[in-house]
Amino acid sequence: MKLKALLMSVAALFLGAASAFAAYDGPKLSFRVAHTTPPGNHITLAFEKFKELVEEKSDGKIKVQVFPNAILGSDRVLMESAQRGTIEMAVSSTPNMASFSPVFQVFDLPYITSPKYQQNFYAAIDNGPLADYMKNVANEIGLEPVMWAEYGYRHFVSVKPMKTIDDLAGIKMRTTDSSVEIEVAKVLKMNPTPVAWGETYTALQQKTIDGEGNTFPHLYGAKHHEVLKYAMTSAHNYCMQVMMANKKWWDSLDPKAQELIREAAAGAVEYQRTVLYPENEARARQGFIDAGIQIIDLTDEQLADLRKMVQPVWDKFLPILPTELVQLVQDTQK
């Protein structure tokens, strides 16, 4: 009943948004969006909703072609294509954005955010001072942020036994290119091994790596549960999937088209956060259980121990991250 009520409230939100839209009288155009997320994932569904809303609100005058599941390349390859303008929009996880600007590593700092204050964080990254700061960062590298889609909190998973946090030591852990993520693995005495997302399943099969840190929905959608055996609810890192547009292309758009695209992005991400993500998270966790994966739910005491263990990561990176940016993120945790 609660889910039904939630779906009805979200439907009402979209109906209200639709009535608020004036008929689009801007120019016709089409553009492409590429991302790496597998079918059925809440992120994939969010971009499908984005396409639906853009085309609906523009009465078909604006067309969106979505390329999912890394068919056009990894996060880094896609974002480089957006920078060059060979594709209009690309999506990357925030850790992989560290390849373009080290400033994005602020979101990788372990436990810098908490699910307890998630709504505060959303408000800041969507329309607040944090959004303004990150827009400037993106603009400096030729990109324009359009949507900060939910990714979720990452947990450690492995093919090797993980029953306590001490068992993390020695695991060959897949990481992204984020220096912070690599350092987290080091201080936990794991062996960090950067691997592109599209190659991670094979790396697990071939035992090039023993584990990874990712969200349950992302892992389940990519069928990693077929090779994994253990999961630990560490929630050590929050991540987003940011949709970026080539800035020159974006600036060339009619303001009416820009406004409609942003409105559609806001509607899609709201639907994702309130409906798609909770459903996908629950379904993925049950899928892990059904596949025989042993899930270790860490206690508050164990999580506190993990926070202490990763403090050296903060000590190393705080001096090289903009103080203002770190403060803006921390201000959301109140």
Buried (B, 14 or more C-beta within 10 A) or exposed (E): EEEEEBBEEBEEBBEEBEEEBEEBEBEEBEBBBBBBBBEBBBBBBBBBBBBBBBBBBBEEBBBBEBBBBBEBBBBBBBBBBBBEEEBBBBBBBBBBBBBBBBBBBBBBBBBBBBEEBBEBBBEBBBEBEBBEBBEEBBBEBBBBBBBBBBBBBBBBBBBBEBEEBEBBEEBBBBBBBBBBBBBBBBBBEBBBBBBBBBBBBEBBEEEBBBBBBBBBBBBBBBEBBEBBBBBBBBBBBBBBBBBBBBBEBBEEBEEBBBBBBEBBBBBBBBBBBBBBBBBBBEBBBEBBEEBEBBBBEBEEEBBEBBEEBBEEBBEBBEEEBEEEBBEBBEBBBE
